[in-house]
Amino acid sequence: MANGSRVRITLSCSECKQRNYNTTTNKKNDPDRIEMMKYCKFCQKQTLHKETK
């Protein structure tokens, strides 16, 4: 399966800086860094997760 424009990214918690989630994104549709509210198992609450390198 060819995923030419999809790249793997890592989401890290903005509070504790732990890298919790891996996902893929289409860089043609979303060229900016992604920010999502996700559950952090280290903080034990929903926090803002930002895309890292």
mmCIF file of the N, C-alpha and C atoms, coordinates in Angstrom:
data_MODEL
# 
_entry.id   MODEL 
# 
loop_
_atom_site.group_PDB 
_atom_site.id 
_atom_site.type_symbol 
_atom_site.label_atom_id 
_atom_site.label_alt_id 
_atom_site.label_comp_id 
_atom_site.label_asym_id 
_atom_site.label_entity_id 
_atom_site.label_seq_id 
_atom_site.pdbx_PDB_ins_code 
_atom_site.Cartn_x 
_atom_site.Cartn_y 
_atom_site.Cartn_z 
_atom_site.occupancy 
_atom_site.B_iso_or_equiv 
_atom_site.pdbx_formal_charge 
_atom_site.auth_seq_id 
_atom_site.auth_comp_id 
_atom_site.auth_asym_id 
_atom_site.auth_atom_id 
_atom_site.pdbx_PDB_model_num 
ATOM 1   N N  . MET A 1 1  ? 0.840  -1.168 0.000  1.00 0.00 ? 1  MET A N  1 
ATOM 2   C CA . MET A 1 1  ? 0.000  0.000  0.000  1.00 0.00 ? 1  MET A CA 1 
ATOM 3   C C  . MET A 1 1  ? 0.893  1.241  0.000  1.00 0.00 ? 1  MET A C  1 
ATOM 4   N N  . ALA A 1 2  ? 0.731  2.100  -0.971 1.00 0.00 ? 2  ALA A N  1 
ATOM 5   C CA . ALA A 1 2  ? 1.572  3.277  -1.117 1.00 0.00 ? 2  ALA A CA 1 
ATOM 6   C C  . ALA A 1 2  ? 0.957  4.466  -0.396 1.00 0.00 ? 2  ALA A C  1 
ATOM 7   N N  . ASN A 1 3  ? 1.683  4.983  0.581  1.00 0.00 ? 3  ASN A N  1 
ATOM 8   C CA . ASN A 1 3  ? 1.238  6.159  1.325  1.00 0.00 ? 3  ASN A CA 1 
ATOM 9   C C  . ASN A 1 3  ? 2.210  7.295  1.030  1.00 0.00 ? 3  ASN A C  1 
ATOM 10  N N  . GLY A 1 4  ? 2.172  7.836  -0.165 1.00 0.00 ? 4  GLY A N  1 
ATOM 11  C CA . GLY A 1 4  ? 3.146  8.819  -0.603 1.00 0.00 ? 4  GLY A CA 1 
ATOM 12  C C  . GLY A 1 4  ? 3.195  10.083 0.218  1.00 0.00 ? 4  GLY A C  1 
ATOM 13  N N  . SER A 1 5  ? 2.055  10.685 0.537  1.00 0.00 ? 5  SER A N  1 
ATOM 14  C CA . SER A 1 5  ? 2.070  11.969 1.230  1.00 0.00 ? 5  SER A CA 1 
ATOM 15  C C  . SER A 1 5  ? 1.802  11.834 2.725  1.00 0.00 ? 5  SER A C  1 
ATOM 16  N N  . ARG A 1 6  ? 1.598  10.609 3.213  1.00 0.00 ? 6  ARG A N  1 
ATOM 17  C CA . ARG A 1 6  ? 1.338  10.424 4.639  1.00 0.00 ? 6  ARG A CA 1 
ATOM 18  C C  . ARG A 1 6  ? 2.649  10.174 5.371  1.00 0.00 ? 6  ARG A C  1 
ATOM 19  N N  . VAL A 1 7  ? 2.823  10.882 6.479  1.00 0.00 ? 7  VAL A N  1 
ATOM 20  C CA . VAL A 1 7  ? 4.025  10.721 7.292  1.00 0.00 ? 7  VAL A CA 1 
ATOM 21  C C  . VAL A 1 7  ? 3.637  10.390 8.719  1.00 0.00 ? 7  VAL A C  1 
ATOM 22  N N  . ARG A 1 8  ? 4.533  9.666  9.406  1.00 0.00 ? 8  ARG A N  1 
ATOM 23  C CA . ARG A 1 8  ? 4.307  9.297  10.791 1.00 0.00 ? 8  ARG A CA 1 
ATOM 24  C C  . ARG A 1 8  ? 4.709  10.447 11.694 1.00 0.00 ? 8  ARG A C  1 
ATOM 25  N N  . ILE A 1 9  ? 3.871  10.740 12.684 1.00 0.00 ? 9  ILE A N  1 
ATOM 26  C CA . ILE A 1 9  ? 4.193  11.791 13.643 1.00 0.00 ? 9  ILE A CA 1 
ATOM 27  C C  . ILE A 1 9  ? 4.027  11.241 15.056 1.00 0.00 ? 9  ILE A C  1 
ATOM 28  N N  . THR A 1 10 ? 4.613  11.924 16.014 1.00 0.00 ? 10 THR A N  1 
ATOM 29  C CA . THR A 1 10 ? 4.495  11.576 17.421 1.00 0.00 ? 10 THR A CA 1 
ATOM 30  C C  . THR A 1 10 ? 3.847  12.745 18.144 1.00 0.00 ? 10 THR A C  1 
ATOM 31  N N  . LEU A 1 11 ? 2.890  12.442 19.017 1.00 0.00 ? 11 LEU A N  1 
ATOM 32  C CA . LEU A 1 11 ? 2.227  13.473 19.815 1.00 0.00 ? 11 LEU A CA 1 
ATOM 33  C C  . LEU A 1 11 ? 2.761  13.413 21.241 1.00 0.00 ? 11 LEU A C  1 
ATOM 34  N N  . SER A 1 12 ? 3.138  14.572 21.782 1.00 0.00 ? 12 SER A N  1 
ATOM 35  C CA . SER A 1 12 ? 3.642  14.610 23.149 1.00 0.00 ? 12 SER A CA 1 
ATOM 36  C C  . SER A 1 12 ? 2.780  15.538 23.994 1.00 0.00 ? 12 SER A C  1 
ATOM 37  N N  . CYS A 1 13 ? 2.663  15.194 25.252 1.00 0.00 ? 13 CYS A N  1 
ATOM 38  C CA . CYS A 1 13 ? 1.862  15.966 26.206 1.00 0.00 ? 13 CYS A CA 1 
ATOM 39  C C  . CYS A 1 13 ? 2.521  17.315 26.434 1.00 0.00 ? 13 CYS A C  1 
ATOM 40  N N  . SER A 1 14 ? 1.724  18.372 26.448 1.00 0.00 ? 14 SER A N  1 
ATOM 41  C CA . SER A 1 14 ? 2.276  19.709 26.644 1.00 0.00 ? 14 SER A CA 1 
ATOM 42  C C  . SER A 1 14 ? 2.585  19.988 28.114 1.00 0.00 ? 14 SER A C  1 
ATOM 43  N N  . GLU A 1 15 ? 2.064  19.180 29.031 1.00 0.00 ? 15 GLU A N  1 
ATOM 44  C CA . GLU A 1 15 ? 2.318  19.408 30.460 1.00 0.00 ? 15 GLU A CA 1 
ATOM 45  C C  . GLU A 1 15 ? 3.511  18.609 30.970 1.00 0.00 ? 15 GLU A C  1 
ATOM 46  N N  . CYS A 1 16 ? 3.520  17.291 30.733 1.00 0.00 ? 16 CYS A N  1 
ATOM 47  C CA . CYS A 1 16 ? 4.606  16.461 31.271 1.00 0.00 ? 16 CYS A CA 1 
ATOM 48  C C  . CYS A 1 16 ? 5.661  16.114 30.217 1.00 0.00 ? 16 CYS A C  1 
ATOM 49  N N  . LYS A 1 17 ? 5.440  16.475 28.960 1.00 0.00 ? 17 LYS A N  1 
ATOM 50  C CA . LYS A 1 17 ? 6.382  16.285 27.848 1.00 0.00 ? 17 LYS A CA 1 
ATOM 51  C C  . LYS A 1 17 ? 6.636  14.824 27.477 1.00 0.00 ? 17 LYS A C  1 
ATOM 52  N N  . GLN A 1 18 ? 5.788  13.923 27.956 1.00 0.00 ? 18 GLN A N  1 
ATOM 53  C CA . GLN A 1 18 ? 5.919  12.515 27.582 1.00 0.00 ? 18 GLN A CA 1 
ATOM 54  C C  . GLN A 1 18 ? 5.365  12.305 26.181 1.00 0.00 ? 18 GLN A C  1 
ATOM 55  N N  . ARG A 1 19 ? 6.012  11.449 25.403 1.00 0.00 ? 19 ARG A N  1 
ATOM 56  C CA . ARG A 1 19 ? 5.542  11.127 24.054 1.00 0.00 ? 19 ARG A CA 1 
ATOM 57  C C  . ARG A 1 19 ? 4.604  9.939  24.153 1.00 0.00 ? 19 ARG A C  1 
ATOM 58  N N  . ASN A 1 20 ? 3.300  10.181 23.954 1.00 0.00 ? 20 ASN A N  1 
ATOM 59  C CA . ASN A 1 20 ? 2.279  9.185  24.245 1.00 0.00 ? 20 ASN A CA 1 
ATOM 60  C C  . ASN A 1 20 ? 1.682  8.518  23.016 1.00 0.00 ? 20 ASN A C  1 
ATOM 61  N N  . TYR A 1 21 ? 1.530  9.219  21.922 1.00 0.00 ? 21 TYR A N  1 
ATOM 62  C CA . TYR A 1 21 ? 0.787  8.700  20.782 1.00 0.00 ? 21 TYR A CA 1 
ATOM 63  C C  . TYR A 1 21 ? 1.597  8.796  19.501 1.00 0.00 ? 21 TYR A C  1 
ATOM 64  N N  . ASN A 1 22 ? 1.440  7.783  18.622 1.00 0.00 ? 22 ASN A N  1 
ATOM 65  C CA . ASN A 1 22 ? 1.973  7.793  17.271 1.00 0.00 ? 22 ASN A CA 1 
ATOM 66  C C  . ASN A 1 22 ? 0.803  7.745  16.314 1.00 0.00 ? 22 ASN A C  1 
ATOM 67  N N  . THR A 1 23 ? 0.859  8.532  15.262 1.00 0.00 ? 23 THR A N  1 
ATOM 68  C CA . THR A 1 23 ? -0.206 8.561  14.273 1.00 0.00 ? 23 THR A CA 1 
ATOM 69  C C  . THR A 1 23 ? 0.380  9.008  12.948 1.00 0.00 ? 23 THR A C  1 
ATOM 70  N N  . THR A 1 24 ? -0.447 9.035  11.912 1.00 0.00 ? 24 THR A N  1 
ATOM 71  C CA . THR A 1 24 ? -0.001 9.507  10.607 1.00 0.00 ? 24 THR A CA 1 
ATOM 72  C C  . THR A 1 24 ? -0.841 10.711 10.208 1.00 0.00 ? 24 THR A C  1 
ATOM 73  N N  . THR A 1 25 ? -0.259 11.546 9.376  1.00 0.00 ? 25 THR A N  1 
ATOM 74  C CA . THR A 1 25 ? -0.965 12.718 8.890  1.00 0.00 ? 25 THR A CA 1 
ATOM 75  C C  . THR A 1 25 ? -0.592 12.963 7.438  1.00 0.00 ? 25 THR A C  1 
ATOM 76  N N  . ASN A 1 26 ? -1.477 13.641 6.740  1.00 0.00 ? 26 ASN A N  1 
ATOM 77  C CA . ASN A 1 26 ? -1.236 13.995 5.349  1.00 0.00 ? 26 ASN A CA 1 
ATOM 78  C C  . ASN A 1 26 ? -0.678 15.413 5.325  1.00 0.00 ? 26 ASN A C  1 
ATOM 79  N N  . LYS A 1 27 ? 0.584  15.550 4.954  1.00 0.00 ? 27 LYS A N  1 
ATOM 80  C CA . LYS A 1 27 ? 1.242  16.855 4.998  1.00 0.00 ? 27 LYS A CA 1 
ATOM 81  C C  . LYS A 1 27 ? 0.757  17.802 3.898  1.00 0.00 ? 27 LYS A C  1 
ATOM 82  N N  . LYS A 1 28 ? 0.115  17.274 2.863  1.00 0.00 ? 28 LYS A N  1 
ATOM 83  C CA . LYS A 1 28 ? -0.450 18.159 1.840  1.00 0.00 ? 28 LYS A CA 1 
ATOM 84  C C  . LYS A 1 28 ? -1.685 18.878 2.373  1.00 0.00 ? 28 LYS A C  1 
ATOM 85  N N  . ASN A 1 29 ? -2.526 18.176 3.126  1.00 0.00 ? 29 ASN A N  1 
ATOM 86  C CA . ASN A 1 29 ? -3.758 18.762 3.662  1.00 0.00 ? 29 ASN A CA 1 
ATOM 87  C C  . ASN A 1 29 ? -3.513 19.548 4.940  1.00 0.00 ? 29 ASN A C  1 
ATOM 88  N N  . ASP A 1 30 ? -2.581 19.087 5.777  1.00 0.00 ? 30 ASP A N  1 
ATOM 89  C CA . ASP A 1 30 ? -2.291 19.723 7.067  1.00 0.00 ? 30 ASP A CA 1 
ATOM 90  C C  . ASP A 1 30 ? -0.805 20.038 7.163  1.00 0.00 ? 30 ASP A C  1 
ATOM 91  N N  . PRO A 1 31 ? -0.334 21.132 6.565  1.00 0.00 ? 31 PRO A N  1 
ATOM 92  C CA . PRO A 1 31 ? 1.102  21.421 6.613  1.00 0.00 ? 31 PRO A CA 1 
ATOM 93  C C  . PRO A 1 31 ? 1.583  21.900 7.980  1.00 0.00 ? 31 PRO A C  1 
ATOM 94  N N  . ASP A 1 32 ? 0.687  22.409 8.825  1.00 0.00 ? 32 ASP A N  1 
ATOM 95  C CA . ASP A 1 32 ? 1.074  22.905 10.147 1.00 0.00 ? 32 ASP A CA 1 
ATOM 96  C C  . ASP A 1 32 ? 1.164  21.744 11.135 1.00 0.00 ? 32 ASP A C  1 
ATOM 97  N N  . ARG A 1 33 ? 1.748  22.043 12.301 1.00 0.00 ? 33 ARG A N  1 
ATOM 98  C CA . ARG A 1 33 ? 1.820  21.027 13.349 1.00 0.00 ? 33 ARG A CA 1 
ATOM 99  C C  . ARG A 1 33 ? 0.447  20.836 13.978 1.00 0.00 ? 33 ARG A C  1 
ATOM 100 N N  . ILE A 1 34 ? 0.137  19.592 14.313 1.00 0.00 ? 34 ILE A N  1 
ATOM 101 C CA . ILE A 1 34 ? -1.185 19.232 14.821 1.00 0.00 ? 34 ILE A CA 1 
ATOM 102 C C  . ILE A 1 34 ? -1.207 19.355 16.348 1.00 0.00 ? 34 ILE A C  1 
ATOM 103 N N  . GLU A 1 35 ? -2.319 19.841 16.880 1.00 0.00 ? 35 GLU A N  1 
ATOM 104 C CA . GLU A 1 35 ? -2.565 19.889 18.317 1.00 0.00 ? 35 GLU A CA 1 
ATOM 105 C C  . GLU A 1 35 ? -3.917 19.260 18.594 1.00 0.00 ? 35 GLU A C  1 
ATOM 106 N N  . MET A 1 36 ? -3.960 18.326 19.544 1.00 0.00 ? 36 MET A N  1 
ATOM 107 C CA . MET A 1 36 ? -5.203 17.618 19.882 1.00 0.00 ? 36 MET A CA 1 
ATOM 108 C C  . MET A 1 36 ? -5.325 17.483 21.386 1.00 0.00 ? 36 MET A C  1 
ATOM 109 N N  . MET A 1 37 ? -6.552 17.430 21.863 1.00 0.00 ? 37 MET A N  1 
ATOM 110 C CA . MET A 1 37 ? -6.802 17.086 23.252 1.00 0.00 ? 37 MET A CA 1 
ATOM 111 C C  . MET A 1 37 ? -6.871 15.561 23.331 1.00 0.00 ? 37 MET A C  1 
ATOM 112 N N  . LYS A 1 38 ? -5.933 14.971 24.072 1.00 0.00 ? 38 LYS A N  1 
ATOM 113 C CA . LYS A 1 38 ? -5.876 13.521 24.218 1.00 0.00 ? 38 LYS A CA 1 
ATOM 114 C C  . LYS A 1 38 ? -5.664 13.194 25.696 1.00 0.00 ? 38 LYS A C  1 
ATOM 115 N N  . TYR A 1 39 ? -5.932 11.934 26.062 1.00 0.00 ? 39 TYR A N  1 
ATOM 116 C CA . TYR A 1 39 ? -5.736 11.493 27.436 1.00 0.00 ? 39 TYR A CA 1 
ATOM 117 C C  . TYR A 1 39 ? -4.266 11.142 27.655 1.00 0.00 ? 39 TYR A C  1 
ATOM 118 N N  . CYS A 1 40 ? -3.693 11.680 28.717 1.00 0.00 ? 40 CYS A N  1 
ATOM 119 C CA . CYS A 1 40 ? -2.311 11.371 29.094 1.00 0.00 ? 40 CYS A CA 1 
ATOM 120 C C  . CYS A 1 40 ? -2.342 10.434 30.291 1.00 0.00 ? 40 CYS A C  1 
ATOM 121 N N  . LYS A 1 41 ? -1.761 9.251  30.136 1.00 0.00 ? 41 LYS A N  1 
ATOM 122 C CA . LYS A 1 41 ? -1.790 8.279  31.227 1.00 0.00 ? 41 LYS A CA 1 
ATOM 123 C C  . LYS A 1 41 ? -0.833 8.650  32.356 1.00 0.00 ? 41 LYS A C  1 
ATOM 124 N N  . PHE A 1 42 ? 0.108  9.544  32.086 1.00 0.00 ? 42 PHE A N  1 
ATOM 125 C CA . PHE A 1 42 ? 1.033  9.979  33.131 1.00 0.00 ? 42 PHE A CA 1 
ATOM 126 C C  . PHE A 1 42 ? 0.421  11.095 33.982 1.00 0.00 ? 42 PHE A C  1 
ATOM 127 N N  . CYS A 1 43 ? -0.280 12.036 33.342 1.00 0.00 ? 43 CYS A N  1 
ATOM 128 C CA . CYS A 1 43 ? -0.980 13.115 34.071 1.00 0.00 ? 43 CYS A CA 1 
ATOM 129 C C  . CYS A 1 43 ? -2.328 12.642 34.587 1.00 0.00 ? 43 CYS A C  1 
ATOM 130 N N  . GLN A 1 44 ? -2.864 11.586 34.006 1.00 0.00 ? 44 GLN A N  1 
ATOM 131 C CA . GLN A 1 44 ? -4.172 11.007 34.327 1.00 0.00 ? 44 GLN A CA 1 
ATOM 132 C C  . GLN A 1 44 ? -5.300 11.993 34.104 1.00 0.00 ? 44 GLN A C  1 
ATOM 133 N N  . LYS A 1 45 ? -5.220 12.738 32.995 1.00 0.00 ? 45 LYS A N  1 
ATOM 134 C CA . LYS A 1 45 ? -6.288 13.650 32.600 1.00 0.00 ? 45 LYS A CA 1 
ATOM 135 C C  . LYS A 1 45 ? -6.099 14.004 31.131 1.00 0.00 ? 45 LYS A C  1 
ATOM 136 N N  . GLN A 1 46 ? -7.091 14.665 30.569 1.00 0.00 ? 46 GLN A N  1 
ATOM 137 C CA . GLN A 1 46 ? -6.992 15.113 29.188 1.00 0.00 ? 46 GLN A CA 1 
ATOM 138 C C  . GLN A 1 46 ? -6.145 16.361 29.122 1.00 0.00 ? 46 GLN A C  1 
ATOM 139 N N  . THR A 1 47 ? -5.139 16.341 28.256 1.00 0.00 ? 47 THR A N  1 
ATOM 140 C CA . THR A 1 47 ? -4.264 17.490 28.086 1.00 0.00 ? 47 THR A CA 1 
ATOM 141 C C  . THR A 1 47 ? -4.051 17.738 26.608 1.00 0.00 ? 47 THR A C  1 
ATOM 142 N N  . LEU A 1 48 ? -3.491 18.880 26.300 1.00 0.00 ? 48 LEU A N  1 
ATOM 143 C CA . LEU A 1 48 ? -3.177 19.225 24.924 1.00 0.00 ? 48 LEU A CA 1 
ATOM 144 C C  . LEU A 1 48 ? -1.918 18.471 24.499 1.00 0.00 ? 48 LEU A C  1 
ATOM 145 N N  . HIS A 1 49 ? -2.006 17.747 23.388 1.00 0.00 ? 49 HIS A N  1 
ATOM 146 C CA . HIS A 1 49 ? -0.871 17.017 22.834 1.00 0.00 ? 49 HIS A CA 1 
ATOM 147 C C  . HIS A 1 49 ? -0.467 17.681 21.531 1.00 0.00 ? 49 HIS A C  1 
ATOM 148 N N  . LYS A 1 50 ? 0.828  17.932 21.380 1.00 0.00 ? 50 LYS A N  1 
ATOM 149 C CA . LYS A 1 50 ? 1.345  18.609 20.205 1.00 0.00 ? 50 LYS A CA 1 
ATOM 150 C C  . LYS A 1 50 ? 2.247  17.680 19.408 1.00 0.00 ? 50 LYS A C  1 
ATOM 151 N N  . GLU A 1 51 ? 2.302  17.929 18.128 1.00 0.00 ? 51 GLU A N  1 
ATOM 152 C CA . GLU A 1 51 ? 3.150  17.131 17.230 1.00 0.00 ? 51 GLU A CA 1 
ATOM 153 C C  . GLU A 1 51 ? 4.616  17.446 17.485 1.00 0.00 ? 51 GLU A C  1 
ATOM 154 N N  . THR A 1 52 ? 5.440  16.392 17.564 1.00 0.00 ? 52 THR A N  1 
ATOM 155 C CA . THR A 1 52 ? 6.878  16.549 17.710 1.00 0.00 ? 52 THR A CA 1 
ATOM 156 C C  . THR A 1 52 ? 7.570  15.934 16.509 1.00 0.00 ? 52 THR A C  1 
ATOM 157 N N  . LYS A 1 53 ? 8.867  16.133 16.429 1.00 0.00 ? 53 LYS A N  1 
ATOM 158 C CA . LYS A 1 53 ? 9.634  15.569 15.314 1.00 0.00 ? 53 LYS A CA 1 
ATOM 159 C C  . LYS A 1 53 ? 9.881  14.088 15.515 1.00 0.00 ? 53 LYS A C  1 
# 
